[in-house]
Amino acid sequence: MSTVSCFLSTTDHPIDRDHPLWHRPLPDNRHSTAKKPDCVDTAAVTYGRYFSAVSNFCTAGGWDRILTAASRQLNQPVVEQDLGDLNIFLEKHGAFYHPARLQVAVKDWTVSFVVNVAVSSHGRKAFAREVKALEHLNAQRPFGWFPRVYSFTPDELPMFLGDWFEGFHEFHLTRRSDNDKAAIVVWDGAAPPCLLSETQAAGLYRNTAMILTACYDPITSSQIFPWHHAAGDFVVRVAGEGVAVRLITVRDYVSIPDSTDEPDDERSILEALVVFFIHLSLRIRLDRLDGVGEMAWASDRCLAPMVDGFFMGLDLTARMNGFPETVPDTFRHFFNHHDDDALRNMARRVTETFFDRRTEEHRLIARHLARHMQSLRRLLSG
């Protein structure tokens, strides 16, 4: 008989109904902490309710959800007798989801999954869109860039079972202790945080831009939106000087904001692509220091690999949509056909469309926008 055990982060921190946190509400996000007992909201989701709900979700119907997911992941039939113990780890408190990492013994293997639990109102509103977006993108771009959705429930506490990317970790901009310059730190819970080399950081930005651009639909201008480095949407795995990148959440897949018509000729397709490119180039530079600090702006060193990744993704999405091989060159020529004033005006419109002017993001972009567009001009005209 398989047993279910629950943990706060690692096996060194088990939790059950006798734990002091069991009846306490979960924090709303990574910035907050659990409320004091005299402030408990009886409608809030407690640690106990969270772990019980995830456990019931996994074991329902004779472990049917886990058996189906394990069979697909291992590419072989798995029956209940093959299952060993299940460990459930509460990974983090996100603004949208409180993800649980699952480790389940299957024959001679240990397989990992994630159960994303929509505890917050933001998460519950986004839940159906996320499931739909992940299913659509995995069907259209079956390259393992996103978690597959094996099962979901839209019940009172919505959750879905998906892939856990083993060996991938969250990353953020940080301040170097030796010179106060920004660098990228990778958080591996099993090891001290490490800083990426310039080569590794370049690979991270290149792969991030490639994935987002390869998922852009030039016919409808549909794209992954919103996404945020500050929220830990992307994760990275480091192997020597090489890196692999995955996107662990897709909150929606939509046409560009304020766009009323799909592009219907070559010029309008290219105009929409310029908007996508400028927005990508801006958002990819935004993060919060160490994930929770002040808003930060990545250095110009990220731009060349970002541009490379954009053209790699553009080549892929163009081929998948039956466009000619000349699309990347056509885009470069079209972009450079705009004079500096036109590009700056377009960048301002992108900023107003995609970023709330009341936010720190908007103010940070406004300070850097002119130089940013000059840098993009140099890179694309070279």
N, C-alpha and C positions, 0 to 999 in steps of 0.2 A: 504494500500500500504506500503510495507516494505521500510524503508529508510536505506541508507548506510552511516556510519560515520567513519572517519579515525582518528587514534591517533598515536602519536610517541611512547608511552610506556604505559601510563595509560590514563584513561578518564580525568585526570587533564591536559593532553597535547594534545588537539585536533589540527588537521591540515587540512586546506583546501587550495584552490587556492589563498587565500589572506594571507596565512602564509609566512613569509620571507624565509622559507626553500623550499617552493613548487617548485621553479625553480632551486634549487641548486642540484648538483650531490650527490648521495648517497656515503658515505665513502666506500672504497674498502673492509675494514675489521675492526675489533674492535680496531685495533691499530691506525687507521687513523681517521681524521675528515673531514668534508665536505670542499671542496675547496673554496677558496675565489672567489667572483663573477668575478674578472678579470682573473681567472685561469680556468673558466668553459670550459670543453670539450663538444662541442655541441653533440658529439656522446654518451656521458655518459648518464646513466640512472638517471633521476632526481627523487626527492621524488614524484613530481606530476605524472610523468609517471608511477612510481612504484605503487602508490595507485590506479591510474586509471586502470592499467592493472589488478591488483588483483580484483578490483571491477567488471570489465567487465567479468573476468573469472568466478566469482561467480554468476553473474546475467544472464549470457548468456543462451539462450534457455528457458526462463521462470524459471530461478533458477534451472535448471535440475540437475546440479552437486551437489548443496547443498541438494536438495530433495533426491537424491539417497544416498548420504553419511549419511544424518540424518536418513533415513529409515533403513539403515544397522546398524547404531550405536544404535538406539533406538529399533531395531527389531520390527518395526511396520510401516505401510504405512504413509508417510508424503506427503501432497499436498501443493501447493503454498499458499492456504488460511490459512494453519497452521503456516506459517512463520511470525515472527515479525521482529524487526529491526536487522540489521547486523552491528557489530562493527569490524573494522579491525585495529589491532595493529602491528606496526613494532617492532619485538622483538629484533633483533640484526643484526649486520653487520658481516657476516661470510665470510671466504675465498672462500667458495663454494656457499653458499646460503644466501639470506636475507629473513629469515622466517617471515611470517605474521601470527599472531594468530587471529583466527576468533572466535567471540562469536555471536551466532545467537539464537534468541528466537524461540522456537518451542513449540506451545501450552503452557503447564505449565512448560516447562523446558528451560534451557539455555544449549546449546551444544557447544562444542569447537572443532575446527579443526585447522590444520596448512596448509598454502600454502607456500611451499618452492619455492622461486623464484631464478632462476639461473642468477644472474646479472653478475657475473664475468666470464672471459674466462675459468677459472678452472671449475666453476660450469656448464657451458654450455657443456664442453667436457665430464664431468662426468654424466650429466643428464640422458641420455639413459641407461647407465650402472646401475645407482642407481635405477631407476624405475624397470628395469629387475630384479635386485638383491632383492629388497624388495618384488616384486611379487613372486619370486621363494621361498624365505625364509618363507614368510607368508603361502605359500602353504605347504611347507615341515615341518615347525615348527610353527604350529598355536597356540602359547602359549601367544600371546599378547606382545611379547618382542620388536616388531618393529611397526612403524606406517603402517597401511594398506594404499595402494594407491587406492583412490576412482576414481580419474580422473586425466588426465594430458594433457598438450599441449606442443608440441615441437616447438612452433612458435618462432618468433624473440626473445621473452622473455620467455624462457621455464619455466614452473611451474607445480607442481603437488599438488593435494589436498589429505591430509592424516589425521591421528589421531593426536590430540594434547593430550599429557599425562598430564592431569590436576593434580596439586599437586606435580609434579616432577620438580626438579630444577637442574641447573648446579652446579658442585662442582669442587674444585681444591685444590691442596696442598697450604698451606700458612704457614707463620711463626707465632708461638704463641708469644704473647706480653710478657708473663711472663717468658719464658725460652728459647726463640729463636729456639725451636725445631719445626719440621714440623708437621702440623696437616692438617685435611681436613676441608675446609670451604664450606658450602652450601649457595648458593645465592638464597634467596627467595625475589623476588622483593617487596612483600607485608609486609615483616618483616626484622628486622636486620639480617645480615649474622650470621650463627651459626656454631660452631665447632662440629664435630662428636666425640662421645665418642669412646674409643678403640673397644668396642663391635659393635657399629654401623659401624665404619670403616672396621672392619673385615668382617661384612656382606656385605658391598659394594664390597670389593675385591673378596669375595667368589662368589657373584652373577654375577659379571662381568666375572670372569673366567668361571663360569658354562655356561653362555649364549654363549660365544665365542667358548668354546669347544663343546657344544651341537650342534653348527652349523657347526662344522668341519666334512667333509665327509672323512672317513678313506679310502674309495675306490679310490677316485680321488685326495685326499688331498686338495680339494676346501675348502676355508675358507673366512671369512670376512676380507678383506684387501684392503686399509689401514684403520686403526683406530687410534685415538689419544685422550688421555685425555685432552691434551692442547687445542684441538679444541672443547671440550665440547660434544663429540660424545655420551657419556653416561649421563643420568640424574638419580637422586635418589629422592625417597620419604621416609621421616622418619616418623615412627609411634612408639613412645616409643623407646625401644632399637632395634626394628626391622627396616629393610630397604627393599625397593623394588627398583629394577634397571631396566631401559629400555635403549635401544639403538635407538637414534632418527635419525641416518643416517647410511646407508650402501653404501659406495661409490663404492664397487665392491665385487664380490664373485668369487674368482679365485683360481687356483692351486698355489702352492708356487712358488715364483720367481725362474727363472733359472732351473725349473724342466721340463725336456723334455718328460719324460715318467710317466705314472700313475703307482703307486705301483702295482706289479703283483704277489707278494707272501707275506707270513706272515712277513718275515724279512724286506722286503722293506716297507711294511705298517707300521711296528713298527719304522723303521728308520725315515720315514716321520713324524710320530707322535712325536718322540723325537724332531725333528726340530721345529714342531709346539709348543710343550711344552716349549722349551727354549725361542723361540721368544715371546710367551705369557708372560713368567715370566719376560722377560726384558722390554717389552713395557708397561706392566701394572704398572711398577714402575716409568715411565716417565711422567712428567707433566711440566707445567710452573707455577711458583708461582703466585697465584691469577689469573691464566689464561693468563696473559700478561707479566709476569716478566721473570726472568732468568729460564733456564731449571732446574728442581729439580728431585731428586731421592728419592722415598719413602723408608722409613726405613724397616729393616728386618721384622718388625711386620706384614707387608702385605703378607709375603710369605706363612706362614702356611695356612691362609684362601684361598689364591690363589691356593695352591696345593689341598686343600679340594674341591674347586669349580671345578678345572680341573677334578678331579676324578668323581665328580657328573655329570659333562657334558659328560665325556667319557662313563660313564655307560649308560647315556640316548642315546647318538648317536650310541653306539655299539648295544643296543637293537633295535633301529629303523632301523639299517642296517642288522639285523638278525645275529649278532655276538653272541658268547657264553657269559654267565655271567662272565666268568673268565678273560675277556679282561683287566679290571683295574689291576688285580694281574699280568697278563702276562706282561703288560707294565712296572709295577714297577720292576719286575724281569729283564726285558730286559734293562731298564735304568741302574740298579745297576750292570749289567753284564759289562758295560763299565768301564774301569779304569779312574782315574782322568785326566790323560793326554788326553785320547780320548774325554772325555766330554769337557775339555777346548778347544781342537781343534775344536770340533763341534760348541761350543759356539762362537768361533772366526769366523767361517764360516757363522754362522747365522747373526752375527753382520755385516759382510761385505756384505751379501746378502740383508738384510732388511734395513740397515741404511747407508745413504750416508756418507762416511768418512769425507766429508767437513763440516758436521753439528755438532752443539753443542750436539745433541743426541748421535752421535757416540763417541765423546770425553768423554762424561759423562759415557757411558757404559764401555768404555775401562778402565776407572779409577776403576770401581767397579766390573769388570767381574770376576776376580779370586775369590774374596770373595763371590760373588753372587752364583757361581757354587758350592763352598764349602757348602753354606747354603742349596742349593737344594739337594745336596748329603746327608746331615744330615737328611733332612726332609723325603726323600724317602727311606732311609735305616733304619729309625727308626721303 
